[in-house]
Amino acid sequence: MPGKIISLSVKAGDTVKKGDALMVMEAMKMEHAITAPTSGIVEEVFFAVGDQVTDGAELIRIEEADA
């Protein structure tokens, strides 16, 4: 969904676990926590705080950890 990034909790190179908070996005007058879908290492963060995001945009790329 389209919205605005209001906070970031990670940067490229950070290790995350499934369910960790990555960022908060404001959309439809509500705050939505974006969480890690898998454990791994953050490869790239595509948006900064204050950026407007279009519907369907990739927000963060995570390299999945080996099982």
CHARMM-style PDB file with segment names, atoms N, HN, CA, C and O in Angstrom:
ATOM      1  N   MET     1       0.836  -1.178   0.000  1.00  0.00      PROA
ATOM      2  CA  MET     1       0.000   0.000   0.000  1.00  0.00      PROA
ATOM      3  C   MET     1       0.878   1.237   0.000  1.00  0.00      PROA
ATOM      4  O   MET     1       1.984   1.200   0.537  1.00  0.00      PROA
ATOM      5  N   PRO     2       0.421   2.316  -0.580  1.00  0.00      PROA
ATOM      6  CA  PRO     2       1.216   3.538  -0.575  1.00  0.00      PROA
ATOM      7  C   PRO     2       1.254   4.160   0.819  1.00  0.00      PROA
ATOM      8  O   PRO     2       0.309   4.021   1.595  1.00  0.00      PROA
ATOM      9  N   GLY     3       2.351   4.843   1.128  1.00  0.00      PROA
ATOM     10  HN  GLY     3       3.119   4.955   0.498  1.00  0.00      PROA
ATOM     11  CA  GLY     3       2.466   5.475   2.431  1.00  0.00      PROA
ATOM     12  C   GLY     3       3.763   6.242   2.564  1.00  0.00      PROA
ATOM     13  O   GLY     3       4.440   6.517   1.573  1.00  0.00      PROA
ATOM     14  N   LYS     4       4.106   6.586   3.799  1.00  0.00      PROA
ATOM     15  HN  LYS     4       3.555   6.362   4.603  1.00  0.00      PROA
ATOM     16  CA  LYS     4       5.300   7.369   4.104  1.00  0.00      PROA
ATOM     17  C   LYS     4       6.105   6.650   5.181  1.00  0.00      PROA
ATOM     18  O   LYS     4       5.543   6.201   6.179  1.00  0.00      PROA
ATOM     19  N   ILE     5       7.399   6.540   4.986  1.00  0.00      PROA
ATOM     20  HN  ILE     5       7.856   6.906   4.175  1.00  0.00      PROA
ATOM     21  CA  ILE     5       8.283   5.915   5.977  1.00  0.00      PROA
ATOM     22  C   ILE     5       8.476   6.913   7.120  1.00  0.00      PROA
ATOM     23  O   ILE     5       8.917   8.041   6.900  1.00  0.00      PROA
ATOM     24  N   ILE     6       8.140   6.488   8.349  1.00  0.00      PROA
ATOM     25  HN  ILE     6       7.782   5.572   8.528  1.00  0.00      PROA
ATOM     26  CA  ILE     6       8.290   7.401   9.490  1.00  0.00      PROA
ATOM     27  C   ILE     6       9.398   6.989  10.453  1.00  0.00      PROA
ATOM     28  O   ILE     6       9.826   7.796  11.279  1.00  0.00      PROA
ATOM     29  N   SER     7       9.878   5.728  10.360  1.00  0.00      PROA
ATOM     30  HN  SER     7       9.531   5.072   9.689  1.00  0.00      PROA
ATOM     31  CA  SER     7      11.056   5.340  11.147  1.00  0.00      PROA
ATOM     32  C   SER     7      11.695   4.096  10.555  1.00  0.00      PROA
ATOM     33  O   SER     7      11.027   3.252   9.958  1.00  0.00      PROA
ATOM     34  N   LEU     8      13.005   4.006  10.735  1.00  0.00      PROA
ATOM     35  HN  LEU     8      13.548   4.692  11.220  1.00  0.00      PROA
ATOM     36  CA  LEU     8      13.790   2.846  10.295  1.00  0.00      PROA
ATOM     37  C   LEU     8      14.526   2.275  11.500  1.00  0.00      PROA
ATOM     38  O   LEU     8      15.087   3.016  12.307  1.00  0.00      PROA
ATOM     39  N   SER     9      14.517   0.945  11.613  1.00  0.00      PROA
ATOM     40  HN  SER     9      14.061   0.343  10.957  1.00  0.00      PROA
ATOM     41  CA  SER     9      15.190   0.292  12.736  1.00  0.00      PROA
ATOM     42  C   SER     9      16.435  -0.468  12.307  1.00  0.00      PROA
ATOM     43  O   SER     9      17.191  -0.944  13.154  1.00  0.00      PROA
ATOM     44  N   VAL    10      16.661  -0.589  10.986  1.00  0.00      PROA
ATOM     45  HN  VAL    10      16.047  -0.203  10.298  1.00  0.00      PROA
ATOM     46  CA  VAL    10      17.796  -1.366  10.483  1.00  0.00      PROA
ATOM     47  C   VAL    10      18.516  -0.600   9.379  1.00  0.00      PROA
ATOM     48  O   VAL    10      17.999   0.368   8.822  1.00  0.00      PROA
ATOM     49  N   LYS    11      19.731  -1.069   9.080  1.00  0.00      PROA
ATOM     50  HN  LYS    11      20.152  -1.856   9.532  1.00  0.00      PROA
ATOM     51  CA  LYS    11      20.510  -0.539   7.960  1.00  0.00      PROA
ATOM     52  C   LYS    11      21.191  -1.714   7.276  1.00  0.00      PROA
ATOM     53  O   LYS    11      21.221  -2.817   7.821  1.00  0.00      PROA
ATOM     54  N   ALA    12      21.727  -1.490   6.107  1.00  0.00      PROA
ATOM     55  HN  ALA    12      21.702  -0.594   5.665  1.00  0.00      PROA
ATOM     56  CA  ALA    12      22.414  -2.542   5.369  1.00  0.00      PROA
ATOM     57  C   ALA    12      23.512  -3.146   6.237  1.00  0.00      PROA
ATOM     58  O   ALA    12      24.281  -2.428   6.876  1.00  0.00      PROA
ATOM     59  N   GLY    13      23.573  -4.477   6.249  1.00  0.00      PROA
ATOM     60  HN  GLY    13      22.949  -5.060   5.730  1.00  0.00      PROA
ATOM     61  CA  GLY    13      24.573  -5.188   7.033  1.00  0.00      PROA
ATOM     62  C   GLY    13      24.060  -5.701   8.369  1.00  0.00      PROA
ATOM     63  O   GLY    13      24.698  -6.551   8.990  1.00  0.00      PROA
ATOM     64  N   ASP    14      22.924  -5.203   8.816  1.00  0.00      PROA
ATOM     65  HN  ASP    14      22.405  -4.513   8.311  1.00  0.00      PROA
ATOM     66  CA  ASP    14      22.356  -5.656  10.089  1.00  0.00      PROA
ATOM     67  C   ASP    14      21.823  -7.086   9.960  1.00  0.00      PROA
ATOM     68  O   ASP    14      21.301  -7.474   8.914  1.00  0.00      PROA
ATOM     69  N   THR    15      21.962  -7.854  11.026  1.00  0.00      PROA
ATOM     70  HN  THR    15      22.386  -7.539  11.876  1.00  0.00      PROA
ATOM     71  CA  THR    15      21.381  -9.195  11.098  1.00  0.00      PROA
ATOM     72  C   THR    15      20.018  -9.084  11.753  1.00  0.00      PROA
ATOM     73  O   THR    15      19.862  -8.426  12.781  1.00  0.00      PROA
ATOM     74  N   VAL    16      19.023  -9.741  11.142  1.00  0.00      PROA
ATOM     75  HN  VAL    16      19.150 -10.276  10.307  1.00  0.00      PROA
ATOM     76  CA  VAL    16      17.663  -9.707  11.682  1.00  0.00      PROA
ATOM     77  C   VAL    16      17.133 -11.123  11.840  1.00  0.00      PROA
ATOM     78  O   VAL    16      17.569 -12.050  11.158  1.00  0.00      PROA
ATOM     79  N   LYS    17      16.186 -11.265  12.753  1.00  0.00      PROA
ATOM     80  HN  LYS    17      15.833 -10.511  13.308  1.00  0.00      PROA
ATOM     81  CA  LYS    17      15.486 -12.532  12.949  1.00  0.00      PROA
ATOM     82  C   LYS    17      14.073 -12.374  12.445  1.00  0.00      PROA
ATOM     83  O   LYS    17      13.536 -11.266  12.435  1.00  0.00      PROA
ATOM     84  N   LYS    18      13.460 -13.469  12.027  1.00  0.00      PROA
ATOM     85  HN  LYS    18      13.895 -14.369  12.036  1.00  0.00      PROA
ATOM     86  CA  LYS    18      12.086 -13.438  11.560  1.00  0.00      PROA
ATOM     87  C   LYS    18      11.218 -12.752  12.606  1.00  0.00      PROA
ATOM     88  O   LYS    18      11.264 -13.103  13.785  1.00  0.00      PROA
ATOM     89  N   GLY    19      10.423 -11.769  12.172  1.00  0.00      PROA
ATOM     90  HN  GLY    19      10.386 -11.484  11.214  1.00  0.00      PROA
ATOM     91  CA  GLY    19       9.534 -11.046  13.068  1.00  0.00      PROA
ATOM     92  C   GLY    19      10.103  -9.764  13.648  1.00  0.00      PROA
ATOM     93  O   GLY    19       9.366  -8.982  14.248  1.00  0.00      PROA
ATOM     94  N   ASP    20      11.422  -9.525  13.479  1.00  0.00      PROA
ATOM     95  HN  ASP    20      12.021 -10.160  12.991  1.00  0.00      PROA
ATOM     96  CA  ASP    20      12.014  -8.272  13.972  1.00  0.00      PROA
ATOM     97  C   ASP    20      11.402  -7.079  13.247  1.00  0.00      PROA
ATOM     98  O   ASP    20      11.100  -7.159  12.056  1.00  0.00      PROA
ATOM     99  N   ALA    21      11.220  -5.972  13.967  1.00  0.00      PROA
ATOM    100  HN  ALA    21      11.465  -5.907  14.935  1.00  0.00      PROA
ATOM    101  CA  ALA    21      10.726  -4.740  13.353  1.00  0.00      PROA
ATOM    102  C   ALA    21      11.817  -4.141  12.471  1.00  0.00      PROA
ATOM    103  O   ALA    21      12.962  -3.995  12.901  1.00  0.00      PROA
ATOM    104  N   LEU    22      11.458  -3.797  11.239  1.00  0.00      PROA
ATOM    105  HN  LEU    22      10.529  -3.916  10.890  1.00  0.00      PROA
ATOM    106  CA  LEU    22      12.403  -3.207  10.293  1.00  0.00      PROA
ATOM    107  C   LEU    22      12.163  -1.712  10.111  1.00  0.00      PROA
ATOM    108  O   LEU    22      13.103  -0.918  10.074  1.00  0.00      PROA
ATOM    109  N   MET    23      10.896  -1.345   9.999  1.00  0.00      PROA
ATOM    110  HN  MET    23      10.132  -1.989  10.029  1.00  0.00      PROA
ATOM    111  CA  MET    23      10.523   0.054   9.799  1.00  0.00      PROA
ATOM    112  C   MET    23       9.064   0.239  10.168  1.00  0.00      PROA
ATOM    113  O   MET    23       8.318  -0.722  10.356  1.00  0.00      PROA
ATOM    114  N   VAL    24       8.676   1.515  10.268  1.00  0.00      PROA
ATOM    115  HN  VAL    24       9.282   2.295  10.115  1.00  0.00      PROA
ATOM    116  CA  VAL    24       7.276   1.854  10.484  1.00  0.00      PROA
ATOM    117  C   VAL    24       6.857   2.759   9.327  1.00  0.00      PROA
ATOM    118  O   VAL    24       7.544   3.716   8.971  1.00  0.00      PROA
ATOM    119  N   MET    25       5.700   2.417   8.754  1.00  0.00      PROA
ATOM    120  HN  MET    25       5.142   1.640   9.044  1.00  0.00      PROA
ATOM    121  CA  MET    25       5.164   3.165   7.629  1.00  0.00      PROA
ATOM    122  C   MET    25       3.796   3.718   8.012  1.00  0.00      PROA
ATOM    123  O   MET    25       2.989   3.023   8.628  1.00  0.00      PROA
ATOM    124  N   GLU    26       3.543   4.960   7.648  1.00  0.00      PROA
ATOM    125  HN  GLU    26       4.199   5.525   7.147  1.00  0.00      PROA
ATOM    126  CA  GLU    26       2.234   5.561   7.884  1.00  0.00      PROA
ATOM    127  C   GLU    26       1.430   5.471   6.589  1.00  0.00      PROA
ATOM    128  O   GLU    26       1.846   5.967   5.542  1.00  0.00      PROA
ATOM    129  N   ALA    27       0.285   4.835   6.686  1.00  0.00      PROA
ATOM    130  HN  ALA    27      -0.054   4.432   7.536  1.00  0.00      PROA
ATOM    131  CA  ALA    27      -0.598   4.696   5.523  1.00  0.00      PROA
ATOM    132  C   ALA    27      -2.044   4.689   6.017  1.00  0.00      PROA
ATOM    133  O   ALA    27      -2.357   4.081   7.041  1.00  0.00      PROA
ATOM    134  N   MET    28      -2.901   5.356   5.295  1.00  0.00      PROA
ATOM    135  HN  MET    28      -2.646   5.850   4.463  1.00  0.00      PROA
ATOM    136  CA  MET    28      -4.316   5.417   5.645  1.00  0.00      PROA
ATOM    137  C   MET    28      -4.512   5.920   7.079  1.00  0.00      PROA
ATOM    138  O   MET    28      -5.384   5.439   7.803  1.00  0.00      PROA
ATOM    139  N   LYS    29      -3.681   6.904   7.479  1.00  0.00      PROA
ATOM    140  HN  LYS    29      -2.973   7.295   6.891  1.00  0.00      PROA
ATOM    141  CA  LYS    29      -3.741   7.543   8.790  1.00  0.00      PROA
ATOM    142  C   LYS    29      -3.471   6.585   9.949  1.00  0.00      PROA
ATOM    143  O   LYS    29      -3.881   6.831  11.083  1.00  0.00      PROA
ATOM    144  N   MET    30      -2.769   5.480   9.640  1.00  0.00      PROA
ATOM    145  HN  MET    30      -2.436   5.281   8.718  1.00  0.00      PROA
ATOM    146  CA  MET    30      -2.392   4.508  10.672  1.00  0.00      PROA
ATOM    147  C   MET    30      -0.907   4.191  10.524  1.00  0.00      PROA
ATOM    148  O   MET    30      -0.339   4.330   9.440  1.00  0.00      PROA
ATOM    149  N   GLU    31      -0.282   3.763  11.625  1.00  0.00      PROA
ATOM    150  HN  GLU    31      -0.743   3.651  12.505  1.00  0.00      PROA
ATOM    151  CA  GLU    31       1.109   3.330  11.587  1.00  0.00      PROA
ATOM    152  C   GLU    31       1.152   1.815  11.444  1.00  0.00      PROA
ATOM    153  O   GLU    31       0.468   1.091  12.167  1.00  0.00      PROA
ATOM    154  N   HSD    32       1.971   1.342  10.494  1.00  0.00      PROA
ATOM    155  HN  HSD    32       2.526   1.930   9.906  1.00  0.00      PROA
ATOM    156  CA  HSD    32       2.091  -0.084  10.222  1.00  0.00      PROA
ATOM    157  C   HSD    32       3.547  -0.500  10.421  1.00  0.00      PROA
ATOM    158  O   HSD    32       4.441   0.021   9.754  1.00  0.00      PROA
ATOM    159  N   ALA    33       3.785  -1.441  11.341  1.00  0.00      PROA
ATOM    160  HN  ALA    33       3.058  -1.864  11.883  1.00  0.00      PROA
ATOM    161  CA  ALA    33       5.130  -1.969  11.558  1.00  0.00      PROA
ATOM    162  C   ALA    33       5.425  -2.990  10.461  1.00  0.00      PROA
ATOM    163  O   ALA    33       4.641  -3.910  10.229  1.00  0.00      PROA
ATOM    164  N   ILE    34       6.551  -2.817   9.797  1.00  0.00      PROA
ATOM    165  HN  ILE    34       7.187  -2.068   9.985  1.00  0.00      PROA
ATOM    166  CA  ILE    34       7.003  -3.757   8.774  1.00  0.00      PROA
ATOM    167  C   ILE    34       8.029  -4.654   9.448  1.00  0.00      PROA
ATOM    168  O   ILE    34       9.032  -4.173   9.975  1.00  0.00      PROA
ATOM    169  N   THR    35       7.776  -5.969   9.430  1.00  0.00      PROA
ATOM    170  HN  THR    35       6.961  -6.360   9.002  1.00  0.00      PROA
ATOM    171  CA  THR    35       8.652  -6.920  10.121  1.00  0.00      PROA
ATOM    172  C   THR    35       9.369  -7.821   9.132  1.00  0.00      PROA
ATOM    173  O   THR    35       8.954  -7.966   7.982  1.00  0.00      PROA
ATOM    174  N   ALA    36      10.451  -8.425   9.602  1.00  0.00      PROA
ATOM    175  HN  ALA    36      10.788  -8.308  10.537  1.00  0.00      PROA
ATOM    176  CA  ALA    36      11.249  -9.323   8.759  1.00  0.00      PROA
ATOM    177  C   ALA    36      10.475 -10.611   8.484  1.00  0.00      PROA
ATOM    178  O   ALA    36      10.017 -11.270   9.418  1.00  0.00      PROA
ATOM    179  N   PRO    37      10.327 -10.974   7.208  1.00  0.00      PROA
ATOM    180  CA  PRO    37       9.619 -12.203   6.870  1.00  0.00      PROA
ATOM    181  C   PRO    37      10.466 -13.455   7.102  1.00  0.00      PROA
ATOM    182  O   PRO    37       9.953 -14.574   7.121  1.00  0.00      PROA
ATOM    183  N   THR    38      11.774 -13.243   7.279  1.00  0.00      PROA
ATOM    184  HN  THR    38      12.191 -12.334   7.264  1.00  0.00      PROA
ATOM    185  CA  THR    38      12.705 -14.348   7.461  1.00  0.00      PROA
ATOM    186  C   THR    38      13.931 -13.848   8.216  1.00  0.00      PROA
ATOM    187  O   THR    38      14.150 -12.640   8.309  1.00  0.00      PROA
ATOM    188  N   SER    39      14.722 -14.750   8.747  1.00  0.00      PROA
ATOM    189  HN  SER    39      14.545 -15.732   8.671  1.00  0.00      PROA
ATOM    190  CA  SER    39      15.986 -14.381   9.389  1.00  0.00      PROA
ATOM    191  C   SER    39      17.057 -14.222   8.323  1.00  0.00      PROA
ATOM    192  O   SER    39      17.055 -14.940   7.322  1.00  0.00      PROA
ATOM    193  N   GLY    40      17.962 -13.292   8.532  1.00  0.00      PROA
ATOM    194  HN  GLY    40      17.964 -12.709   9.345  1.00  0.00      PROA
ATOM    195  CA  GLY    40      19.040 -13.096   7.567  1.00  0.00      PROA
ATOM    196  C   GLY    40      19.772 -11.789   7.789  1.00  0.00      PROA
ATOM    197  O   GLY    40      19.767 -11.233   8.887  1.00  0.00      PROA
ATOM    198  N   ILE    41      20.406 -11.307   6.721  1.00  0.00      PROA
ATOM    199  HN  ILE    41      20.410 -11.759   5.829  1.00  0.00      PROA
ATOM    200  CA  ILE    41      21.185 -10.070   6.761  1.00  0.00      PROA
ATOM    201  C   ILE    41      20.538  -9.066   5.816  1.00  0.00      PROA
ATOM    202  O   ILE    41      20.211  -9.398   4.676  1.00  0.00      PROA
ATOM    203  N   VAL    42      20.354  -7.841   6.292  1.00  0.00      PROA
ATOM    204  HN  VAL    42      20.619  -7.571   7.218  1.00  0.00      PROA
ATOM    205  CA  VAL    42      19.782  -6.781   5.463  1.00  0.00      PROA
ATOM    206  C   VAL    42      20.800  -6.433   4.376  1.00  0.00      PROA
ATOM    207  O   VAL    42      21.906  -5.983   4.675  1.00  0.00      PROA
ATOM    208  N   GLU    43      20.423  -6.642   3.125  1.00  0.00      PROA
ATOM    209  HN  GLU    43      19.525  -7.008   2.882  1.00  0.00      PROA
ATOM    210  CA  GLU    43      21.305  -6.314   2.005  1.00  0.00      PROA
ATOM    211  C   GLU    43      21.184  -4.855   1.608  1.00  0.00      PROA
ATOM    212  O   GLU    43      22.186  -4.185   1.359  1.00  0.00      PROA
ATOM    213  N   GLU    44      19.934  -4.359   1.547  1.00  0.00      PROA
ATOM    214  HN  GLU    44      19.120  -4.904   1.749  1.00  0.00      PROA
ATOM    215  CA  GLU    44      19.718  -2.994   1.081  1.00  0.00      PROA
ATOM    216  C   GLU    44      18.403  -2.458   1.635  1.00  0.00      PROA
ATOM    217  O   GLU    44      17.407  -3.176   1.724  1.00  0.00      PROA
ATOM    218  N   VAL    45      18.422  -1.174   2.005  1.00  0.00      PROA
ATOM    219  HN  VAL    45      19.231  -0.590   1.932  1.00  0.00      PROA
ATOM    220  CA  VAL    45      17.217  -0.463   2.416  1.00  0.00      PROA
ATOM    221  C   VAL    45      16.949   0.553   1.310  1.00  0.00      PROA
ATOM    222  O   VAL    45      17.793   1.407   1.039  1.00  0.00      PROA
ATOM    223  N   PHE    46      15.792   0.470   0.673  1.00  0.00      PROA
ATOM    224  HN  PHE    46      15.106  -0.224   0.893  1.00  0.00      PROA
ATOM    225  CA  PHE    46      15.508   1.262  -0.520  1.00  0.00      PROA
ATOM    226  C   PHE    46      14.914   2.639  -0.242  1.00  0.00      PROA
ATOM    227  O   PHE    46      14.851   3.468  -1.149  1.00  0.00      PROA
ATOM    228  N   PHE    47      14.475   2.903   0.993  1.00  0.00      PROA
ATOM    229  HN  PHE    47      14.526   2.229   1.730  1.00  0.00      PROA
ATOM    230  CA  PHE    47      13.847   4.179   1.318  1.00  0.00      PROA
ATOM    231  C   PHE    47      14.400   4.730   2.620  1.00  0.00      PROA
ATOM    232  O   PHE    47      14.914   3.982   3.453  1.00  0.00      PROA
ATOM    233  N   ALA    48      14.291   6.048   2.793  1.00  0.00      PROA
ATOM    234  HN  ALA    48      13.873   6.655   2.116  1.00  0.00      PROA
ATOM    235  CA  ALA    48      14.729   6.731   4.009  1.00  0.00      PROA
ATOM    236  C   ALA    48      13.504   7.309   4.718  1.00  0.00      PROA
ATOM    237  O   ALA    48      12.419   7.382   4.142  1.00  0.00      PROA
ATOM    238  N   VAL    49      13.691   7.717   5.973  1.00  0.00      PROA
ATOM    239  HN  VAL    49      14.573   7.658   6.441  1.00  0.00      PROA
ATOM    240  CA  VAL    49      12.618   8.348   6.729  1.00  0.00      PROA
ATOM    241  C   VAL    49      12.132   9.582   5.963  1.00  0.00      PROA
ATOM    242  O   VAL    49      12.930  10.404   5.512  1.00  0.00      PROA
ATOM    243  N   GLY    50      10.814   9.693   5.828  1.00  0.00      PROA
ATOM    244  HN  GLY    50      10.165   9.026   6.195  1.00  0.00      PROA
ATOM    245  CA  GLY    50      10.210  10.817   5.119  1.00  0.00      PROA
ATOM    246  C   GLY    50       9.875  10.522   3.672  1.00  0.00      PROA
ATOM    247  O   GLY    50       9.130  11.275   3.047  1.00  0.00      PROA
ATOM    248  N   ASP    51      10.413   9.437   3.126  1.00  0.00      PROA
ATOM    249  HN  ASP    51      11.019   8.825   3.634  1.00  0.00      PROA
ATOM    250  CA  ASP    51      10.141   9.082   1.729  1.00  0.00      PROA
ATOM    251  C   ASP    51       8.713   8.575   1.562  1.00  0.00      PROA
ATOM    252  O   ASP    51       8.182   7.875   2.424  1.00  0.00      PROA
ATOM    253  N   GLN    52       8.102   8.944   0.436  1.00  0.00      PROA
ATOM    254  HN  GLN    52       8.533   9.513  -0.264  1.00  0.00      PROA
ATOM    255  CA  GLN    52       6.800   8.407   0.053  1.00  0.00      PROA
ATOM    256  C   GLN    52       7.038   7.105  -0.697  1.00  0.00      PROA
ATOM    257  O   GLN    52       7.947   7.012  -1.523  1.00  0.00      PROA
ATOM    258  N   VAL    53       6.222   6.106  -0.409  1.00  0.00      PROA
ATOM    259  HN  VAL    53       5.484   6.181   0.262  1.00  0.00      PROA
ATOM    260  CA  VAL    53       6.355   4.775  -0.998  1.00  0.00      PROA
ATOM    261  C   VAL    53       5.119   4.491  -1.842  1.00  0.00      PROA
ATOM    262  O   VAL    53       3.993   4.739  -1.409  1.00  0.00      PROA
ATOM    263  N   THR    54       5.331   3.968  -3.049  1.00  0.00      PROA
ATOM    264  HN  THR    54       6.244   3.766  -3.401  1.00  0.00      PROA
ATOM    265  CA  THR    54       4.201   3.608  -3.895  1.00  0.00      PROA
ATOM    266  C   THR    54       3.767   2.180  -3.603  1.00  0.00      PROA
ATOM    267  O   THR    54       4.527   1.389  -3.045  1.00  0.00      PROA
ATOM    268  N   ASP    55       2.557   1.865  -3.981  1.00  0.00      PROA
ATOM    269  HN  ASP    55       1.939   2.508  -4.435  1.00  0.00      PROA
ATOM    270  CA  ASP    55       1.990   0.532  -3.766  1.00  0.00      PROA
ATOM    271  C   ASP    55       2.853  -0.527  -4.451  1.00  0.00      PROA
ATOM    272  O   ASP    55       3.164  -0.403  -5.636  1.00  0.00      PROA
ATOM    273  N   GLY    56       3.236  -1.556  -3.721  1.00  0.00      PROA
ATOM    274  HN  GLY    56       2.983  -1.658  -2.759  1.00  0.00      PROA
ATOM    275  CA  GLY    56       3.986  -2.671  -4.277  1.00  0.00      PROA
ATOM    276  C   GLY    56       5.493  -2.488  -4.324  1.00  0.00      PROA
ATOM    277  O   GLY    56       6.198  -3.375  -4.804  1.00  0.00      PROA
ATOM    278  N   ALA    57       6.008  -1.362  -3.839  1.00  0.00      PROA
ATOM    279  HN  ALA    57       5.435  -0.641  -3.449  1.00  0.00      PROA
ATOM    280  CA  ALA    57       7.449  -1.099  -3.881  1.00  0.00      PROA
ATOM    281  C   ALA    57       8.204  -2.029  -2.930  1.00  0.00      PROA
ATOM    282  O   ALA    57       7.721  -2.341  -1.841  1.00  0.00      PROA
ATOM    283  N   GLU    58       9.393  -2.467  -3.352  1.00  0.00      PROA
ATOM    284  HN  GLU    58       9.785  -2.213  -4.236  1.00  0.00      PROA
ATOM    285  CA  GLU    58      10.266  -3.241  -2.472  1.00  0.00      PROA
ATOM    286  C   GLU    58      10.874  -2.268  -1.467  1.00  0.00      PROA
ATOM    287  O   GLU    58      11.454  -1.252  -1.851  1.00  0.00      PROA
ATOM    288  N   LEU    59      10.742  -2.579  -0.191  1.00  0.00      PROA
ATOM    289  HN  LEU    59      10.271  -3.404   0.121  1.00  0.00      PROA
ATOM    290  CA  LEU    59      11.206  -1.675   0.863  1.00  0.00      PROA
ATOM    291  C   LEU    59      12.614  -2.010   1.335  1.00  0.00      PROA
ATOM    292  O   LEU    59      13.472  -1.136   1.452  1.00  0.00      PROA
ATOM    293  N   ILE    60      12.831  -3.292   1.603  1.00  0.00      PROA
ATOM    294  HN  ILE    60      12.134  -4.002   1.508  1.00  0.00      PROA
ATOM    295  CA  ILE    60      14.115  -3.766   2.151  1.00  0.00      PROA
ATOM    296  C   ILE    60      14.390  -5.134   1.536  1.00  0.00      PROA
ATOM    297  O   ILE    60      13.482  -5.947   1.365  1.00  0.00      PROA
ATOM    298  N   ARG    61      15.667  -5.374   1.204  1.00  0.00      PROA
ATOM    299  HN  ARG    61      16.405  -4.714   1.342  1.00  0.00      PROA
ATOM    300  CA  ARG    61      16.060  -6.695   0.702  1.00  0.00      PROA
ATOM    301  C   ARG    61      16.872  -7.385   1.797  1.00  0.00      PROA
ATOM    302  O   ARG    61      17.817  -6.819   2.346  1.00  0.00      PROA
ATOM    303  N   ILE    62      16.472  -8.634   2.100  1.00  0.00      PROA
ATOM    304  HN  ILE    62      15.704  -9.093   1.654  1.00  0.00      PROA
ATOM    305  CA  ILE    62      17.141  -9.434   3.128  1.00  0.00      PROA
ATOM    306  C   ILE    62      17.690 -10.702   2.482  1.00  0.00      PROA
ATOM    307  O   ILE    62      16.972 -11.422   1.788  1.00  0.00      PROA
ATOM    308  N   GLU    63      18.973 -10.963   2.721  1.00  0.00      PROA
ATOM    309  HN  GLU    63      19.556 -10.378   3.284  1.00  0.00      PROA
ATOM    310  CA  GLU    63      19.565 -12.226   2.295  1.00  0.00      PROA
ATOM    311  C   GLU    63      19.228 -13.252   3.362  1.00  0.00      PROA
ATOM    312  O   GLU    63      19.650 -13.127   4.512  1.00  0.00      PROA
ATOM    313  N   GLU    64      18.475 -14.253   2.979  1.00  0.00      PROA
ATOM    314  HN  GLU    64      18.133 -14.354   2.045  1.00  0.00      PROA
ATOM    315  CA  GLU    64      18.000 -15.263   3.934  1.00  0.00      PROA
ATOM    316  C   GLU    64      19.180 -16.034   4.520  1.00  0.00      PROA
ATOM    317  O   GLU    64      20.109 -16.411   3.807  1.00  0.00      PROA
ATOM    318  N   ALA    65      19.125 -16.260   5.838  1.00  0.00      PROA
ATOM    319  HN  ALA    65      18.370 -15.954   6.417  1.00  0.00      PROA
ATOM    320  CA  ALA    65      20.156 -17.037   6.528  1.00  0.00      PROA
ATOM    321  C   ALA    65      20.037 -18.512   6.148  1.00  0.00      PROA
ATOM    322  O   ALA    65      18.938 -19.020   5.928  1.00  0.00      PROA
ATOM    323  N   ASP    66      21.174 -19.187   6.075  1.00  0.00      PROA
ATOM    324  HN  ASP    66      22.068 -18.775   6.254  1.00  0.00      PROA
ATOM    325  CA  ASP    66      21.161 -20.627   5.791  1.00  0.00      PROA
ATOM    326  C   ASP    66      20.497 -21.359   6.934  1.00  0.00      PROA
ATOM    327  O   ASP    66      20.741 -21.068   8.105  1.00  0.00      PROA
ATOM    328  N   ALA    67      19.650 -22.318   6.579  1.00  0.00      PROA
ATOM    329  HN  ALA    67      19.452 -22.555   5.628  1.00  0.00      PROA
ATOM    330  CA  ALA    67      18.910 -23.070   7.598  1.00  0.00      PROA
ATOM    331  C   ALA    67      19.784 -24.070   8.300  1.00  0.00      PROA
ATOM    332  OT1 ALA    67      19.317 -24.785   9.186  1.00  0.00      PROA
TER     333      ALA     67
END
